[in-house]
Amino acid sequence: MSQKPPPDPRRLPRSLKELTPSHTFDPRAFFREMVWKPLRTRRRGEHRLFRPPHLTEGKLAITWIGHASFLIQFPGLNLLVDPNFGNWLFLLKRLRRAGLHLRDLPAADVVLLTHAHFDHFHKPTLRRLPSPRIAVVPWGVAELTRGLGFDRVIELEWWESFIRKGLHVTLVPAKHWGARTLGDQHRGYGGFLIEHQGRRIYHAGDSAYFPGFKEIGSRCAPEIALLPIGAYHPEGMRNVHMGPEDALNVFRDLQARWLVPMHYGTFRLSFEDMDEPPARLREVARQAGLGDRLRFLEEGVPEVF
């Protein structure tokens, strides 16, 4: 049975701090930490020559492009999730290069977009993807895909699925928000459960920790969980994002086998040090005896599972 969160009663913000649900926006701190400091920071990382993995039946490969962008490959099937190859998000500088050149990206059969925020729904990247292709998006987002070259766009509500040639994609709940601008609170958001050839992968999109992860784990526990670990400081950011400790709790709730971290090290979206999220995750996982369940991916390098 499909569902959506209740209508958001949020009114237009009365102050700059109310621009986002985190209620932490401060213009001076934003400019200093997320614009000025990155401008003075050298961009790191490198575009790698993409070497397509040889996959046999039942195997899959995951390539982290950077941030929340992934190429997920099965034999005969390519999926893209939240592709973003941009070097800038308006004033925000990309601090690590995408792991591969967009021109080297294999053609995607299906593109999954978790929500309409600019770092996940990057129109310049989507326009440059080779056609034809299918997009799967949350409710209220399809209209934003006009002119981007998609042959077909499917909108889902939470717990609705798209099924095609053995591929099963389900939009699942998250604790975030979907507005692209101040006036479009109707847009949806969520994570995706991807099932194909007996394998199950979960991409959380953006989310804070909430009890819904236990429901996802009880209904359809994934084998591989792609979980965000950055953009959590100051503390109010945890209303909409998760930190390393939260991600480990989510991993337990999902009953997954592997935790693949994402949403860190690419764009400076909050005030913690760029290298802090992976270091903290390694430490809390070590303390919990789960260090061997982490799979940190190198941008541009396919990892076979």
Buried (B, 14 or more C-beta within 10 A) or exposed (E): EEEBBEEEEEEEEEEEBBBBBBBBBEEEEBEEBBBEBBEEEEEEBEBBEBEEBEBEEEBBBBBBBBBBBBBBBBBEBBBBBBBBBBEEBEEBBBBBBBBBBBEEBBEBBBBBBBBBBBBBBBEEBBEBBEEEBBBBBBBBBBEBBEEBBBEEBBBBBBBBBBEBEEBBBBBBBBBBBBBBEEEBBEBBBBBBBBBBBEBBBBBBBBBBBBEBBBBBBEEBBBBBBBBBBBBBBBEBBBBBBBBBBBBBBBBBBBBBBBBBBBBBBBBBBBBBEBEBBBEBBBEBBEEBEBEEBBBEBEBBBBBEB
